[in-house]
Amino acid sequence: MKRMIAAALIPILLLLLLTPVCAAAEDDCTRLLASMTTEEKLTQMLMPALQNYEGAPVTELPDALRGLLERRGFGGVILFAENTKEIEQTVRLTDAMQRANAVGDRPQLLLAIDQEGGGVTRLGRGCAMPGNMALGAIGDPADTRSAAALIGNELRTLGIHVDFAPVVDVNSNPENPVIGLRSFSDDPHLTAEQGAAFVRGLGNAGVIGVPKHFPGHGDTATDSHTGLPRSERTKDELLEAELVPFRACIEAGAEMMMTAHIRYPQIETETAVSTADGEAITLPATLSHTILTDFLRGELGFDGVIVTDAMNMAAVAKHFTPVDAARRAIEAGADLILMPVDLSSQAGLAALDRYLSELTRLADAGELSMKKIDAAVLRILKLKQAHGLLAPYDGSAIDQRVNEALSTVGSDIYHNLEFALAKKAITLLKNENDTLPITQFDRKTVILTAYDNEVKSMQYALSLLRDAGALPEDAGIEIYSRQSAEALSALVQNAGHVLAVSEAHGSAYYTSADASVLDTVLRTVHASGGRFTLISAELPYDAARFPDADAILLAYGSKGMSENPRDAQSPVRSYGPNLPAALYLAFCKDASPMGRVPVDIPALDANLRYSEDILYPRGSGLTYRGFAREEAPVSAETPPMEEPPVEQTADVTSIPIAALSLLIAIALAIVIHRRKSSPK
């Protein structure tokens, strides 16, 4: 009986012994918080951009910004394309930022970036990846996790800890001008599955994913960069749709969440007087206590760091002063204020001093809750501690880090994975009379791109096809970028096949001159007995605009190339894999498009406006004759879909106390048992 009691007490005793160790780790954050002045706390809640200074992109840290980072202990810095042009340059820039910040016992900076994949890609070199809607077209969370892990691996080796991704807005409005391809789908559950996989993939690479834009930017027709969107969704409607992906991301372990500058008058009724026109406006979600604290923290149970969307966006900046916007965001429950002041000039640095001075005055006067400031800073410090950023910065291995980045970012295996994913996403919506794949070349074939930088994308695809033996060397293929209708009509005369790229960024495209040019080309091709394939490179809704096309391929991305990867030195500049993947499959008889469109595509009425009828329902997608999706082959030049290898070190503080206690108790029990059973 005594032995049984002793055995039962071992885990309890170990728990008691370990609790002070873990409590000490938490006390590090509490002690650091207690040592900070009000102004230092508020500075820790800021994440500015340092993308330009005095008219020049910041690729190296100028003295003025180095001095700023030495004086101010920011929570972090957001990087942009201006900062990340080259691989070694980026590693040395992030190193310089951390070195400048390393004053006293300050925690390290959280270095962040918007590397969503697809159209929103900041790295000058590396992988752009096919983008969210393409991943939604694949529909396999394992592939999405692999894509996110690849992105995370590249960021981690560059010294970047936070990726403001994934976008988990449900693109339920085809007129949405800012989300579009950045969304996985118009289906909340598919978006949730994909978003959660993306968060896990980044986490597997040691990078913090930030689902955005809470509580949802998908059902809007205004871009919050230029205006203040409004959604009439009720709370119940949000719970059934927009919030499904955010809840899934929280369950997947999301440690940060980004807000939306969107008004929800059915949820938040408090108003403020706009500085633009003196009119009363409903508070946007970023400034709403109801949405951030009651809703996100209370009902959804999110206990991580809430970061605002950029505060220089017109949705906020046009209607609130910078100080008032920050005060309202903090009171609402935000922890990190993103891009609070423009720091691109000496005048901006002076404005930051006034900004912090005024916020400090408000806090010291009780007009800004010190309790909320302390809670926000503590959350930031705990996040940094969980990722090893509370310890002093060690830049001694900078040359080793540079070499690791050079061998990782934009590596051949990563670009092969990128291209394989892009091919899996390509969706065949229409294929009358087996128009595709193109295997006959008795008449010339013409490829028409929308822009000059897409020509190299097509040349790259043709070179891959020739390497694979899928395209004869003497196939008569001509490539042209967009010209006048008259010029193109002459070029496509007597063509056996024309493949034309369409780029619809919104429904205004349907009545545009560009769409009219394609109408003329299509009629010319058909008049001479040729066939016409539409390659939809942007929003897939333009598939309804060209009903007379013989075949329609959806690529979900139009990013071109500044150099052909076959001709350039490695690593090449970041490029879009979507267009070359679409063209590759248009000619390849040994592979087939396998994607399924992840959004409903409405039919257009007589005025080329969206109708209530659905022309191509979500899930539509054909394959070539003889192919089945379950047996979709992976091309010889691409590896299987596997997550890129990640080097990670175990953090004992991240292991649950109870689990750690149990492991130690088991180990001790085994030792005791062996001692008792061993011969004396």
Steps between C-alpha positions, in 0.01 A plus 500: 500500500783739588667426167176580316466832684864582428457419132193721482682787670796500259324690216357749749840564656659538159225741398570706810871496422453600136238768560755753635716440187214576262373779722849650490482504123171689520646726767765605248223665299337646808830640633585648162156659481540646850833656404355688202380858502161588357663628182710184466189286535321698232804477272503122544145506364608657171607327178608766249614459140850605399463436129622838371700785646549841341387368163719187489400138569647366823716206394770598749429668831572875478647673802178685579297180517776320688486777757121471513519127578763565766283765669165323470420145600229418246301181515613431146545626144306404188707445187395564141632427152721808528682329787534149358647529151787251537564205728827591672394864511179405684680285757748779573219757523304296754824445690572874501151574633537250782848629588377859515209395722725300738523759778504385861248224571265586216331205334575442133287646223220302344589535131193455283402495133199443272616186320158360416604332178359574158443868429611618846864394503767727650823303457702611198646153470340181612169331427181692432290181522169466314288692754202422720227452241726262310551303821124501546467356148732214599293451813753288689603643840822297485607696192405826667702407805797422275467833320486689829796307642702593191410867546583474869836336436602780266390769747666333797841483334471872417442589866126564467276363775146609405307446179185708467325205340283313431213708367197306623235740374216313331476654153121490487474819291633476141520882498752502785781727378773409748468133604422295189781253430636560849206294629494121494132476412150638540421196714562559873585139573749458215656831602517381861670173407752675278566786742563264791740297285686819405538602865634155586742505207648833604516380859686187392762729349528701821317805360199669658196501271250785527151423365333812360282712480281446807202473496501474120571712192347267241149641474597857415510707182739767630877479539596605855826639362299772327166515683308381805309179415169412660344160552142443606572151630341417834682319775316176422585531132867553583500196726363287217737629233786749546601385847519128417857532363617720788372251754679220314825698501471559875452127550805443278712703742503849346700729728414829331197641322465808277198729509291644215427869445135420424179631655245248626203715606290192585761410764677821604266796552744751652581791272771763476521832320705471182783749461433493125153654495374525858244225444435223751639163387475156654828385655687254278592161645857612573363758745208296634506363855192293416676324212855465635443442871144375542496301179855387410633457852175424680289279275774355278746464789802646321773583753783587260626830364259717301670719240318772312505524126718789382383821665604712203225348285229745398230304684649626827740781412235701315261506794717497815818673612791259557491546878123462524509190281768343720313590820179347369677186371669440836176555690330260258751226582773526237856420613720603207441819300621441144658788306385772741710788362675558169872470579631559149653838584661700777166675542339161555746417778407826671130415454560167675641682804188717520276197445656304787510805725127556452410134555713499815321811625162334440608186686648691795184710521279193509345573161660185359471184708833403656349162582442435131846625410658264753292206379594571138872533570497183710342309210767634264781405739359150549480452125861609466602270783328204333712561190829565674487876446512602863866400520769743380561496126798291393631606161826309520397243237399754237723354226361152567147642482578665168622169357193318628273758340685486170460123486132509607322801354400435141678165487430266209307254714281783627428629149422145388249464782357841414447397135353163594245671724413749226435215255276321750291817531436563129128454435342401169147644492418439137649278229272468200592231248819418694656832407769436759765371520644644180683225313459602135729764348412496130393864543668762710414544867485851646531593868377845604604639837352799678837659587858485381635332814273202434681419174795353693253293705373341180850449358597326824203263475585415138859420593376263774267332251782447252719355774221256588460399135144635499559762231673454164794729437346611172154580641403837362422699814493879510469713815378859506402739777176696480463737204213664316213288372603569141862399556411183684238402245771506237735294715245225570376465144497131399623389842396150594488592866517821702552506876422842649563622853216689665557706814183606678563695820131585528174505307594828329728286284201339328413821314861614458701546182722204598204263511373642171837426337469135602149492353644612168781247516258220584276583202802520268628160612164332459448659160807318369410168664739527794440444869520743789609422857451756775758499780342687791799633691334709771151479650336188354164674457601610148437141387138613457603792279614288203229236441622430146848389608569139403696434820545688827791455741515671840851590619418710811805726463655733242836585655756497220877466473779751464736224390464147370606261779669283239732785400557678830744421775349334806331616711279677249271790571162409645251408228149366466470127420131516404516613137780263396317216678181574304681512167695185584180304557340647187756311289587198715322178410665313787345716773163661556354797688371372832375809683142581596382860505462595870238774441162519329528680164178691425359531150498848350183676383455687175679802649798286604409529868484214746167320507360276772557193285817297552670403175782294652427378854774472757674165451474509120802373311567262214791272422635385167359181359653200674607685816350471848574737786585223743776386267637842408869451417779716632721609213850358476668830566313559826535327836205352687302737719705490818554764760844657467738395778510733797772529759338554838621486855284384784392764750442339837287799607249412227437150641189491724594473868277200563646309206854584606424391856355173378804428283739562788285296738503207261876525463550507878263209548698295249825583679354406841356179361832401345686566823256287696509214254875498445704241693669625818 
